[in-house]
């Protein structure tokens, strides 16, 4: 598995490096995305399967601490490379790193679980790929073509119909690709929705803030990356801190603190002006990132723990839905800003106000998460005790 996915990432990086058209570049990025999606899910399942449940939070916090450096450093390094070199250098570095991993991993990575034969339902695989791809493609195309474009409507409709067919098929066949019984657990559904909203807002900011800092505030790509860099680093640290705090004070208090910090951060974003100081940007983004970091790993781990008997299926469903939410967030908020701005984002009051409206929208979503954290989410042990009393 390891050799296969890293090889796939290497191939995707090489294709991207040598690409002469946007279509070929997208193909390379798709291969990289497939590799990354498989590897991340596989690592999480290994953690859940190897370690006892009481160690999941801290272990996943450590996992988040490690993988968190990639996107944060990527924003800074990517901005620096684009400003000073060529974008192809990014894929050159990817290719070199992938090749080194293959050389190191081949003699070191060993199988630790017994494999069992389960017939692969090819139809389910095709339906899942077409469905998820269609939905993600539909939403990501909104940023370029608008809501009423056929490039948005057709992929989205195909995706939704295919997902429905996929769900129906899983309930009809014996060796289903995915065990949909995870949706019978109420708290898994609530936790997954919570995670999806977090990723929706996180990726929404990731896509929107560079456009704001460069297109509205007129800062360079490097400055834009530097504004997010301190907060991103602290988010990595709070991934681990949040997991530790769960074992000390419980999931509810951690998520309340997480939402409170995010609320302060988004309120700060609403107060931005075209002439706001860079240090003010940094302070507000640090607070926002702290909130996200404090909640992401704890609520994800808590959600999977609610279906610990079928952890593989729970992880697959949770990962898939949050990736769809991340893709939606990467486009939908940016589209709203462009639409309100009249189709042109500039150093103007209109563009500034559109940014504030979208920031307020994300603030409302976080306020809803705060209410869920206060009134619904609780430690698994307390939930089980309540269930036993009711039964």
Buried (B, 14 or more C-beta within 10 A) or exposed (E): EBEEBBBBBBBBBBBBBEBEEEEEBEBBBBBBBBBBBBBBBBBBBEBBEEEEEEEBBBBBBBBBBEEBEEBBBBBBBBBBBBEEEEEEBBBBBBBEBBBEBBEEEEEEEEEEEEEEEEEEBEEBEEBBEBBBBBBBBBBBBBBEEBEEEEBBBBBBEBBBBBBEBBBEBBEEEEEBBBBBBBBEBEBBBBBBBBBBBBBBBBBBBBBBBBBBBBBBBEBEBBBBBBBBBBBBBBBBBBBBBBBBBBBEEBBBBBBBBBBBBBBBBBBBBBEBEBEBEBEBBBBBBBBBBBBBBBBBBBBBBBBBBBBEEBBBBBBBBBBBBBBBBBBBBBBBBBBBBBEBBEEEBBEBEBBBEBBBBBBEBBBEBBEEBBEBBEEBBBBBEEBEEEEEEEE
